[in-house]
Structures are given as structure tokens and as C-alpha cells.
Amino acid sequence: MARSSKQVTVTGVATLLLAFNANRTSACLTNTGPVTVFTGPDTTVTTTSGDELYSGMPENYEKKEGDDTISPLYGITAGTSAVVTVEEDTD
């Protein structure tokens, strides 16, 4: 198993957090910015349609828990920048 980590700056434009990866077994997103990041499966994500990733809160996706771990994930903010730490495990 391999683990990778990166930091992604998210703004008011949909930003790719996780690309499609058929080998991903888990992912953890942590919003280290000052504002909420809204996440969704594609570039149509908005601040009203996305799932909230609050400042300082991690969100975990685990294949063994039945979560979708292979699909892409995008993030967007209401305009202010936020940095999201993205960690993923792959087979």
C-alpha cells in the first residue's frame, strides 16, 4: 500500500481535489483554510449543492466502509481561498 499527500488551494472556481483512481482504497481531506469548502463529484459543484467540509475538520472515505473511494472529487468555496490537505492510500 502506498500513501500520498498533497495540498490543494480551493477558490470560488471548482478545483480538482482527487482524480479518478481505481486503485485508491481510502482518502482523507482536511480543510486547513479559514472557510468552508463544498465538495462534489464534478465541476458543477456549487456552494449550495456541495457537501460541507468545515475548517479544521477531516473527512474520511474508506473502501472497506463502502464509501466511493475511486471517483473524482472537486471543491469550491464562496470566494475566499482555503487549503485542503489531501491524503490517499492506494493498492
C-alpha positions in Angstrom: 0.0 0.0 0.0 1.3 3.5 -0.9 0.3 6.8 0.8 0.5 10.1 -0.9 -0.3 13.6 0.4 -0.7 17.0 -1.3 -2.1 20.4 -0.5 -4.7 21.9 -2.9 -5.8 25.6 -2.8 -9.5 25.8 -3.4 -11.2 29.1 -4.5 -14.5 30.2 -6.0 -13.9 28.0 -9.1 -14.4 24.2 -8.9 -10.9 22.7 -8.2 -9.9 19.0 -8.5 -9.1 17.5 -5.2 -9.0 13.8 -6.1 -8.7 12.5 -9.6 -10.3 9.2 -10.6 -8.2 6.3 -9.3 -9.4 2.7 -9.4 -6.6 1.7 -7.0 -7.5 4.1 -4.2 -8.6 2.3 -1.0 -9.0 5.4 1.2 -8.8 9.2 1.2 -8.7 11.8 3.9 -9.5 15.5 3.2 -8.7 18.1 5.8 -9.7 21.7 5.3 -6.9 23.8 6.8 -8.3 27.1 5.5 -10.5 29.7 7.2 -13.7 29.0 5.3 -15.9 26.0 4.4 -15.1 24.1 1.3 -18.0 22.4 -0.6 -17.3 19.1 -2.3 -18.9 17.3 -5.2 -18.3 14.7 -7.9 -17.6 17.1 -10.8 -17.1 20.7 -11.9 -20.7 21.6 -11.5 -20.3 21.6 -7.7 -21.6 24.8 -6.0 -21.8 26.2 -2.5 -25.5 25.1 -2.4 -25.1 21.7 -4.0 -21.8 20.5 -2.4 -21.2 18.7 0.9 -19.6 20.9 3.5 -16.0 20.4 4.6 -15.7 22.7 7.5 -12.5 24.4 8.5 -10.3 22.1 10.6 -12.5 19.1 10.1 -11.2 15.9 8.3 -13.5 13.9 6.0 -12.5 10.2 5.6 -13.5 7.9 2.7 -12.9 4.2 3.3 -13.4 1.4 0.7 -13.8 -1.1 3.5 -16.7 1.0 4.9 -18.5 1.0 1.5 -17.5 4.6 0.6 -16.9 5.6 -3.0 -13.1 5.9 -3.0 -12.3 5.8 -6.7 -14.4 8.7 -8.2 -13.1 12.2 -8.7 -13.9 14.9 -6.1 -13.9 18.6 -6.6 -14.1 21.5 -4.2 -15.3 25.1 -4.3 -15.6 28.0 -1.8 -17.8 31.0 -1.6 -14.8 33.1 -2.9 -12.1 33.1 -0.2 -9.2 30.7 -0.7 -8.9 27.6 1.5 -6.1 25.0 1.5 -7.2 21.3 1.7 -4.7 18.6 2.7 -5.5 15.5 0.6 -4.1 12.1 1.6 -4.8 8.9 -0.2 -3.9 5.3 0.1 -3.7 3.1 -3.0 -3.1 -0.6 -3.6 
